[in-house]
């Protein structure tokens, strides 16, 4: 039970941590979160970071393309997120820390698919 | 008192050479303190390395019929303080390291700027982490062991450190030049510890938001599998330009469960795709150059 508590705490801690790969996260506002619902346009599954590109239809009917940055393929694989997990056309609701400069991009914190599957890109940082 | 201290120090040294002694170390704090004291007994990394050479005696080396099993894919489980070089650093506090005042001031200024959102990591410009920073990257690692050399492979920047264990010495002093990973020689003990001495390193940061090291830094590393899944590293950094005394830390690299073999190392190029390109801003912060979401 203690091991389970420690593991749970570690996973929670990883969830709260910023992106870890090759650049500073200074461009993201870690005090704010935005959540959008849209359709996956492309999953750029690349090192050192991956990008989930999503088309979001605005209230006025226009479409804004958003990019959500996550860790690279190996950390995502460790998190249970493979390239095939998120094919184009998939409906998704995603939360992230937005860019400070207002561009339509964010650091991916957590996402949820229509079937309720929750995708945390940093869960893989727990070495096990 | 001195005898007591020296006994503790030599016990620590013996513990690194003798697996049975290592198992008798009573607690992580006691082990850490003993290792710190061990490092302080020597003026240079070379002296500490030679101490381990002497302790190992003549029964060193491995053969193809007698090699440790470091197979699999590993990752460093970073501590609660996050990307901290020193496993023992506490969250929200500075590293417990004795820096000369100039470097302490630079370290504190770096942390203050980071907390204000002003930070740029040289890795963003495709600089490899090198050593010792590479010891504290939280991504994948693999190890390739042969009797005459061992490769320590790090996913970040696709780095490979070569540890020569064939008895060669470092380059002649007049022929040395600094590089990100330096020049590493080492040996295997009879109980399969890999002891490494590295010099010829160049300037770097211990990790993002951590102190600098200079091109005077040298390392002594001792690796050993503690159990089937855990590779333990003891490492001492000596840097007469930056450190008032050696900086010791201990790390654990965990062999990942990889039943379906889908977790594997991939090439790491920092500008792989337009959306991975970042640049340093005039104020020292970081931003993306441009996005391509089309």
Interface residues (C-beta under 8 A of the other chain):
Chain A: X13 X17 X20 X21 X22 X23 X24 X25 X26 X27 X41 X44 X46 X47 X48 X49 X51 X53 X65 X66 X67 X69 X72 X73 X74 X75 X77 X78 X82 X100 X101 X103 X104 X105 X125 X126 X127 X128
Chain B: X74 X75 X76 X77 X78 X80 X82 X83 X114 X117 X118 X119 X120 X121 X123 X124 X138 X139 X140 X155 X156 X208 X253 X254 X256 X257 X262 X263 X264 X265 X266 X267 X268 X269 X270 X272 X273 X275 X276 X278 X285 X286 X287 X288 X291 X293 X294
